[in-house]
């Protein structure tokens, strides 16, 4: 696929309808330019833009994207095991906290934790993945090489004391989500689903109050069932 895409090609690349692409453009959620009155997009720029902004998209945009990505998509609970569902974290410096997190994770396949740490930290230095609500979405850059090759991974860490993690709104962060996708196709989906999950009323509070990893796994599974099953109401 070329780097400069038509609107139709971008819709195919992101697996979204052209209508959704137009809506995201109208809301300033996609970067593009016009040539002869027609929209054109640099694939690398769109990937970069969405990777940086996915956690900050409005709930309605996230809901619409998740509706379109629903078919055949994995559930976050499929990538979450109890061992990774409620990892206690400590520290004040961002890199130290990430290091602590990665070395506490149980990986489903052999990985170089130090290499993953360096890639996540490179991504974090571009712009903090911390958002409002006290949550950060740790991941490697979508355009970087995959850290996982056979599995997707979702892990949840919790700090006993919230820290300054660089959130745009200046708020402090105490919940960290780690998302590692096996391929670029799943990367945006995992981020969008996690962001949508965290916008659901009561979800983050449930993580903060949870007393066991089993409780967190159930919380993720039940919240996904409400948001992403065919019986779920349309996102507002």
C-alpha positions, 0 to 999 in steps of 0.5 A: 500500500502506498504512503499517500492514500485516497479516502477509500484506501485509508478506510480500507487501511483502518478498516473503517467505513468512509462515513466514519472517516468523514466524521473523524475528519470533521471533528479534527480527529484525522490529519489530511490534505486536499489535492484538487478538492479530494482528500489525501492522507499520508499513511505514516502520519495517520498511524502516528497521529492515531497512536498518539491520540487514541486514548484521548478520543471522545467516547462517541468516536471510540464507540463508533470505531469499536462498532465497526471493528467488532466483527472477528475482533478479540476481546481484551479479556482474551489477552488478560490472564489473572497473573497480569490483572492486578500488578502492584506497582511502586515508584515515582519516576515514569521510567522506573514505574514502567520498568517495574511493570514490565518485569512483573508481567507474565509474558505468554511467549519469550520476550526481551523485557529490556527491549520492550521497555526501551520501545515503550519508553521511546513511545512514551517520550513522544507524548505521555500515554497518560490521559484524564481519569488517572490512567495511562495506556502503555504500548510500543509505537504502532509503526515500530517492530512488534514485541509479541509475535504469537499472542496479544497481551493486556496487563493492568498495574496499580499504584498505591499512590498516584504520580505525575505521569505527564497527563495533558490535563495535569492530573495524576496517574495510578492505573496503568494498562499495558497493551502489546499486539501481535500485529499492526492490525490489532494495535489500534483496535486494542488501544481503542477498546481499552480507551472505551473500557476506561470511559465506561462509568465505574470501570476505573473505580472498580480497578482501584477498589479491586482486592484480587486479580480474579475480580479485575478479570471479571470486571473486564469481561463484564464491562466488555460484554456490556460495551461490545456484544451485539446486544449493547446499546449504541455508543453515545 
